[in-house]
Every structure is written in structure tokens, then in C-alpha cells.
Amino acid sequence: MTEIFDTRLIIEGPFRTPMQMLDTQEYGGHMSIHDDATAEKLGFKGGPIEGPTHFSQFIPILYKIWGNEWFETGCISAHYQNACVEGEEVKVFAELPKEDEKLVRIWAEKKDGTPVLTGTASIGPEHPESEVEKRIKSLKPVTKLVILRDVQVGDKGAQIEHVKMDFDQNMGALYPFTLNDKLKNITETCPWYTPAGGSESPWGKPVIPLEMVSVLTQYTSEQAKFPIRGPAIGLFADQEIKILKGPLLVGKEYELEREVIALSESRRTESCWIKTLVRDPEDNEIKAEVILNSATLKNSYANYEKEAQELL
């Protein structure tokens, strides 16, 4: 059908109440921002739900738009705006693409209209410029970082990390739950995610949900040994999960390679932007890329003011 209007149409999902599953998370030997008491000390009203939890709400919409291509080459690229705590309702929105468009705007809101995230969704194989890529291009140079003073753009992880995700595999101190635990609480269920229904997926095996790709690529992140000063508390500020030759599959081993691609600063945080490549060791192909802006709160680092003065 010929399009005669320029009007951007929008598709939206239902309100959902995402579950908090990181209240016992630990890293560097201390509790994280997702612990209520820790979050409240830092000025949050409670432990925030991890950002990529909201990605699941977009998947039925994006599958409606792009079908199986979404699972094979889909990308969500998001800037997190306001944290959600357990019990808050969230709705997601996406523009409907015009003919042959490969990228659309997406966003999420709480029930009172408070923005949760804004970004883009796209399919490949040649992805248009994403939300996170635009934000990285717009970053201003930084000169006197404190927490990140020993980190340089171009730094690579200390080793290639070997990872996989089984249904009953506890994902460690950073992610103290299993995929089966997540599937009991995920906002959008799909038989292709499950042991029973995965064999019926177009790829003949269970698919790792997009939000759990974040877990797959982050739970071994301490092995990278980037020289970030601490102890300090961080949070996800921007994140992109891009599938290149997917989907990623439950029970399959992958190799991870990390690189610092940008450094930045705001009034409250110092940010290390890390790209993680997900490689299939069987054919050496890169199956996915994840970019994470891990923003460390300055006021959570005990030596921040002292070390900042030393740099003057």
C-alpha cells in the first residue's frame, strides 16, 4: 500500500510490573546499588531494577514489526533516564517503521508518565546509527578523572572470557539467580526461551532472552581487570545489545572480548564505556556486540575529594 501520510504511528505494550532480582548482588566484596539500604544512602528511593529488565517488554512489539529477523539481527540501544523500583508499572512504546526502514525510536514510561528510557531499535545486518553510538559521538573530552584515572580508551580485557548460560546455572555474585529463575519472573513469556519449547524455535534450540544477554556478558566482567578505583558503586547509564548472527542460544559456549571505547564524566558520575564482543569459538564469528556505559557515583568513592584535590 502506498503511504500518503508522513504521520508517525506508534505501537505500545501493556503496563507491566518488572521484578527486582538483584537485591543480594555483590561486586568487589560489597553490596550494589540494587540493595535498598545502599541505594537509599546514595539518594535513591530504593534499589533500582536493572535497566535491561525493561528490554523484554519491547520484544513482542519488535517481533511483530520484524519477525524472525529481530531475533537474528535485532538491536536495542538505550539511554536510561530514571530508575524503577519493584512495584512500579512500566509501559513501552515504539514507532512503526515506514517501508524498508531498519530503525525506529523506542521509549518507556512509568504509569505517572515519568520517562524510564529512550533509545532506538533496529535490525541488521547493516544497522543504522543507534542511540548509544550517537551519544558516544557527542561526548566531550575529559582530562582529570579520579576513579577512572588509570583507565585509557583502547584498554582491552586481561583475558578472553569463556561463558555460557544453562537453565539451572547460578550466574554468580553479580547475578545471583538462574535463567529458570528469570523465566518465572520475566515480563514477557515465550516458549522459545524454555526447555520444553526451545526445540520448536526456528533455530532448533532455546533462545537466550535479550535482557539475559546482558547477564551473559557481564557476570564475568571482573575478569577483565580494568584498573577502576574503588570500592565504589556504579549503575548502568547507557546500554546497547546488538545481535549480529543470532540468536544466542542456551547452553552454548561463547568467548567474550572487552575494550574500553570511551570515557566521560557528569556532575555525579564518571563513566567507562566498554564494548564486549561475543564470539562463537566454533567458527570464530562475532555473534553479538554489547556496549555498556557503567557510571560510577563519585560520592560512593571514599577517597574522591582527596584524590580530586591532588589532581589540581
Stockholm file with secondary structure:
# STOCKHOLM 1.0

chainA/1-312         MTEIFDTRLIIEGPFRTPMQMLDTQEYGGHMSIHDDATAEKLGFKGGPIEGPTHFSQFIPILYKIWGNEWFETGCISAHYQNACVEGEEVKVFAELPKEDEKLVRIWAEKKDGTPVLTGTASIGPEHPESEVEKRIKSLKPVTKLVILRDVQVGDKGAQIEHVKMDFDQNMGALYPFTLNDKLKNITETCPWYTPAGGSESPWGKPVIPLEMVSVLTQYTSEQAKFPIRGPAIGLFADQEIKILKGPLLVGKEYELEREVIALSESRRTESCWIKTLVRDPEDNEIKAEVILNSATLKNSYANYEKEAQELL
#=GR chainA/1-312 SS CCCCCCCCCEEECCCBCCCCCCTTCEETTEECTTSHHHHHHTTCSSCCCCGGGGHHHHHHHHHHHHTHHHHHHEEEEEEECSCCCTTCCEEEEEECCCTTCCEEEEEEEETTSCEEEEEEEEECSSCCCCHHHHHHHTCCCCCCCSTTTTCCTTCBCSSCEEECCCTTCCCCSSSCSCHHHHHHHCSSCCGGGSTTTGGGSTTSSCBCCHHHHHHHHHTTGGGGCCCCCSSCCEEEEEEEEEESSCCCBTTCCEEEEEEEEEEEECSSEEEEEEEEEEECTTTCCEEEEEEEEEEEEGGGSTTHHHHHHHTC
#=GC SS_cons         CCCCCCCCCEEECCCBCCCCCCTTCEETTEECTTSHHHHHHTTCSSCCCCGGGGHHHHHHHHHHHHTHHHHHHEEEEEEECSCCCTTCCEEEEEECCCTTCCEEEEEEEETTSCEEEEEEEEECSSCCCCHHHHHHHTCCCCCCCSTTTTCCTTCBCSSCEEECCCTTCCCCSSSCSCHHHHHHHCSSCCGGGSTTTGGGSTTSSCBCCHHHHHHHHHTTGGGGCCCCCSSCCEEEEEEEEEESSCCCBTTCCEEEEEEEEEEEECSSEEEEEEEEEEECTTTCCEEEEEEEEEEEEGGGSTTHHHHHHHTC
//
